[in-house]
């Protein structure tokens, strides 16, 4: 079930990006080509998968869910493009191919990231994403909050500070809850918003998202130590080389593995009130633990 769901979502997201990023016959062509290089092909598509899996519980139109999920993916991809820049992590490889600043140039990579960020909100503001303007507004607000200083960008700033500071476990947990967890949480939240679930009815889904977001990052840290660069499609061992505190460095490898397993089981327990309609969310949680890339 999960493998086919991942493949289907990847194809749907790629198709929508392909439609939205048609290369114009003018001086902007290089920008669109860079955006396509970053956005189309590769990646786990975990975030759109979470939007779609959550929305499906509430019988939301798949068209709406795919569009909302693609908006989240546009934010995620923009963050990777900028994160790979020499002024940030200075990476040469992403998703098994050259990073955007390597395939094009740094200035084009900055603009490609900026444009993908804007594209996310263009998608959500479009009536094709949902006919109800109040629903679209809530989707926009949720993704904006998860992307900015109270979410992903704030976590990235903390990550930069981690290179020159000694962070303890609570601080690293907070860092990762923002840098990685915020977009994962927003993905589940947005699926519930599409399903018209009121905020007070989303508590269990928020618990699920919080736990898999933290488990995801712990597994990332484990992979940075034990992983295969060919499978990961990116450079590994960079955190240790930079002297950054990670879950593995602070907890030890075995305890980190145990903690990730506990978080995944805890995340699944938050879905106890649902039946088979939430099986895909349960499968995603276990995939987070078992993935190798």
C-alpha positions as CSV (number, residue, x, y, z in Angstrom):
1,X,0.0,0.0,0.0
2,X,2.6,2.5,1.0
3,X,5.0,2.0,-2.0
4,X,2.2,2.5,-4.4
5,X,0.9,5.6,-2.5
6,X,4.4,7.1,-2.5
7,X,4.7,6.5,-6.3
8,X,1.3,7.9,-7.1
9,X,1.8,11.1,-5.0
10,X,5.3,11.6,-6.5
11,X,3.8,11.4,-10.0
12,X,0.9,13.7,-9.2
13,X,3.2,16.3,-7.6
14,X,5.6,16.1,-10.6
15,X,2.7,16.5,-13.0
16,X,1.4,19.6,-11.2
17,X,4.9,21.2,-11.0
18,X,5.3,20.4,-14.7
19,X,2.1,22.3,-15.5
20,X,2.9,25.2,-13.3
21,X,6.5,25.6,-14.4
22,X,6.3,25.7,-18.2
23,X,9.4,27.3,-19.4
24,X,8.7,30.7,-21.1
25,X,10.3,31.7,-24.4
26,X,11.9,34.8,-22.9
27,X,14.8,35.9,-20.6
28,X,13.2,34.1,-17.6
29,X,13.8,30.7,-19.1
30,X,16.8,29.9,-17.0
31,X,14.9,30.7,-13.8
32,X,12.1,28.3,-14.7
33,X,14.6,25.6,-15.7
34,X,16.3,25.9,-12.3
35,X,13.0,25.7,-10.6
36,X,12.1,22.5,-12.5
37,X,15.6,21.1,-11.8
38,X,14.9,21.5,-8.0
39,X,11.2,20.6,-7.9
40,X,10.6,17.8,-10.4
41,X,11.9,14.3,-9.8
42,X,13.4,12.7,-6.7
43,X,12.7,13.2,-3.0
44,X,10.4,11.3,-0.7
45,X,7.4,13.6,-1.2
46,X,6.6,12.9,2.5
47,X,4.9,16.2,3.1
48,X,2.4,16.0,0.2
49,X,1.8,12.4,1.1
50,X,0.9,13.5,4.7
51,X,-1.5,16.1,3.4
52,X,-3.2,13.7,1.1
53,X,-3.3,10.8,3.6
54,X,-4.8,13.1,6.3
55,X,-7.3,14.7,3.9
56,X,-8.4,11.3,2.6
57,X,-9.7,10.4,6.1
58,X,-12.3,13.2,5.7
59,X,-13.2,12.3,2.1
60,X,-11.6,15.5,0.7
61,X,-11.3,15.8,-3.1
62,X,-7.9,14.4,-4.1
63,X,-7.4,17.4,-6.5
64,X,-7.6,19.8,-3.5
65,X,-5.2,17.6,-1.4
66,X,-2.7,17.2,-4.2
67,X,-2.6,21.0,-4.8
68,X,-2.2,21.8,-1.1
69,X,0.5,19.1,-0.8
70,X,2.4,20.5,-3.7
71,X,2.3,23.9,-2.1
72,X,4.0,22.4,1.0
73,X,6.5,20.6,-1.3
74,X,7.3,23.9,-3.0
75,X,8.3,25.4,0.4
76,X,10.3,22.3,1.2
77,X,12.2,22.4,-2.1
78,X,12.9,26.2,-1.8
79,X,14.4,25.5,1.6
80,X,16.6,22.8,0.2
81,X,17.8,25.1,-2.7
82,X,18.8,27.8,-0.2
83,X,20.2,25.4,2.4
84,X,22.5,23.9,-0.3
85,X,24.1,27.3,-1.1
86,X,27.7,28.1,-0.2
87,X,26.6,30.6,2.5
88,X,24.6,27.9,4.2
89,X,25.5,24.1,4.0
90,X,27.5,24.4,0.8
91,X,26.4,21.1,-0.7
92,X,27.1,19.8,-4.2
93,X,24.5,17.0,-4.4
94,X,20.8,16.8,-3.6
95,X,18.3,14.1,-4.5
96,X,21.1,12.3,-6.4
97,X,21.8,15.2,-8.8
98,X,23.8,18.5,-8.7
99,X,22.4,21.1,-6.4
100,X,20.8,24.1,-8.2
101,X,23.8,26.5,-7.6
102,X,26.1,23.8,-9.1
103,X,23.8,23.0,-12.1
104,X,23.1,26.7,-12.8
105,X,24.8,29.4,-10.6
106,X,24.3,31.0,-7.1
107,X,22.2,34.0,-8.2
108,X,19.8,31.8,-10.2
109,X,19.6,29.4,-7.2
110,X,18.6,32.3,-4.9
111,X,15.9,33.4,-7.4
112,X,14.7,29.8,-7.9
113,X,14.2,29.4,-4.2
114,X,12.5,32.8,-3.9
115,X,10.2,31.8,-6.7
116,X,9.3,28.4,-5.3
117,X,8.4,30.1,-2.0
118,X,6.1,32.5,-3.8
119,X,4.6,29.6,-5.9
120,X,3.5,27.8,-2.8
121,X,1.2,30.7,-1.8
122,X,0.0,31.2,-5.4
123,X,-1.2,27.6,-5.4
124,X,-3.0,27.9,-2.1
125,X,-4.6,31.3,-3.0
126,X,-6.0,29.8,-6.3
127,X,-9.7,28.8,-6.1
128,X,-8.7,25.5,-7.8
129,X,-7.2,24.5,-4.5
130,X,-10.5,24.9,-2.6
131,X,-13.7,26.8,-3.5
132,X,-14.0,28.2,0.0
133,X,-11.9,31.4,0.5
134,X,-11.9,30.9,4.3
135,X,-10.4,27.4,3.9
136,X,-7.8,28.8,1.5
137,X,-6.9,31.6,4.0
138,X,-6.4,29.1,6.8
139,X,-4.2,27.0,4.6
140,X,-2.1,30.0,3.7
141,X,-1.8,31.1,7.3
142,X,-0.8,27.6,8.4
143,X,1.9,27.2,5.8
144,X,3.2,30.7,6.3
145,X,3.6,30.2,10.1
146,X,5.3,26.9,9.5
147,X,7.8,28.4,7.0
148,X,8.9,31.5,8.8
149,X,10.8,32.5,12.0
150,X,8.3,30.6,14.2
151,X,8.9,27.5,12.1
152,X,11.4,26.2,9.5
153,X,13.4,29.4,9.0
154,X,13.7,29.9,12.8
155,X,15.0,26.3,13.1
156,X,17.5,27.0,10.3
157,X,18.8,30.0,12.2
158,X,19.2,27.9,15.3
159,X,21.0,25.3,13.1
160,X,23.5,28.0,12.0
161,X,24.1,29.0,15.6
162,X,24.7,25.3,16.5
163,X,27.9,25.5,14.6
164,X,29.4,27.9,17.2
165,X,27.4,26.9,20.3
166,X,27.1,23.8,22.5
167,X,23.4,22.9,22.4
168,X,21.9,20.5,25.0
169,X,19.2,17.9,24.2
170,X,16.2,20.2,24.8
171,X,17.6,22.9,22.6
172,X,18.4,20.4,19.8
173,X,14.8,19.0,20.1
174,X,13.4,22.6,19.8
175,X,15.7,23.3,16.8
176,X,14.5,20.2,15.0
177,X,10.8,20.8,16.0
178,X,11.1,24.0,14.0
179,X,13.5,23.2,11.2
180,X,12.0,19.8,10.3
181,X,8.9,19.3,12.4
182,X,7.1,22.5,11.5
183,X,6.4,21.6,7.8
184,X,5.6,18.0,8.7
185,X,3.1,19.3,11.3
186,X,1.7,21.8,8.8
187,X,1.1,19.0,6.3
188,X,-1.1,17.0,8.6
189,X,-2.8,20.2,9.8
190,X,-3.6,21.3,6.3
191,X,-5.1,17.9,5.5
192,X,-7.4,18.4,8.5
193,X,-8.2,22.0,7.4
194,X,-9.3,20.7,4.0
195,X,-11.5,18.3,5.8
196,X,-13.1,21.1,7.8
197,X,-12.0,19.7,11.1
198,X,-12.2,22.4,13.7
199,X,-9.0,23.3,15.6
200,X,-10.1,21.7,18.8
201,X,-10.7,18.4,16.9
202,X,-7.1,18.3,15.6
203,X,-5.3,17.6,18.8
204,X,-4.7,13.9,18.2
205,X,-3.5,14.6,14.6
206,X,-1.1,17.3,16.0
207,X,0.3,14.7,18.4
208,X,0.8,12.2,15.5
209,X,2.6,14.9,13.4
210,X,4.8,16.1,16.3
211,X,6.0,12.5,17.1
212,X,6.7,11.5,13.5
213,X,8.5,14.8,12.9
214,X,10.8,14.2,15.8
215,X,11.3,10.6,14.8
216,X,12.1,11.7,11.2
217,X,14.9,13.9,12.4
218,X,16.4,11.3,14.8
219,X,16.4,8.8,11.9
220,X,18.1,11.5,9.8
221,X,20.8,11.8,12.4
222,X,21.2,8.1,12.6
223,X,21.5,7.9,8.8
224,X,24.2,10.7,8.9
225,X,26.3,8.2,10.9
226,X,25.3,4.9,9.4
227,X,23.7,5.8,6.0
228,X,24.8,5.1,2.4
229,X,25.4,8.4,0.5
230,X,24.5,6.6,-2.8
231,X,21.0,5.8,-1.4
232,X,20.6,9.1,0.5
233,X,21.5,11.1,-2.7
234,X,23.3,13.7,-0.6
235,X,26.5,14.1,1.4
236,X,26.5,12.5,4.9
237,X,28.6,12.9,8.1
238,X,28.5,16.7,7.7
239,X,27.1,17.4,11.2
240,X,29.8,15.4,12.9
241,X,32.5,17.1,10.8
242,X,31.0,20.5,11.8
243,X,30.9,19.6,15.4
244,X,27.2,20.1,15.7
245,X,25.2,18.5,18.5
246,X,22.8,15.9,17.2
247,X,20.4,13.4,18.7
248,X,23.1,10.7,18.1
249,X,25.9,12.7,19.6
250,X,23.8,13.6,22.7
251,X,22.0,10.3,23.2
252,X,24.3,7.7,21.7
253,X,23.4,5.6,18.7
254,X,21.4,2.8,20.4
255,X,19.4,5.2,22.6
256,X,18.6,7.3,19.6
257,X,17.3,4.2,17.7
258,X,15.2,3.3,20.7
259,X,13.8,6.8,21.0
260,X,12.8,6.9,17.3
261,X,11.0,3.6,17.7
262,X,9.2,4.8,20.8
263,X,8.1,8.0,19.0
264,X,6.7,6.1,16.0
265,X,4.7,3.8,18.2
266,X,3.4,6.8,20.2
267,X,2.5,8.5,16.9
268,X,0.4,5.5,15.9
269,X,-1.4,5.5,19.2
270,X,-2.7,9.0,18.5
271,X,-4.7,7.5,15.7
272,X,-6.5,5.0,17.9
273,X,-9.9,6.8,17.3
274,X,-9.7,6.0,13.6
275,X,-10.3,2.8,11.7
276,X,-8.8,1.6,8.4
277,X,-9.2,5.1,6.9
278,X,-6.0,6.1,8.8
279,X,-4.0,3.0,7.8
280,X,-1.9,5.1,5.4
281,X,-0.9,7.5,8.1
282,X,0.1,4.5,10.3
283,X,2.1,3.1,7.4
284,X,3.9,6.5,6.9
285,X,4.8,6.6,10.6
286,X,6.5,3.2,10.3
287,X,8.2,4.2,7.0
288,X,9.8,7.1,8.8
289,X,11.5,4.6,11.1
290,X,12.5,2.1,8.4
291,X,13.6,4.5,5.5
292,X,17.2,4.5,4.2
293,X,17.1,7.8,2.4
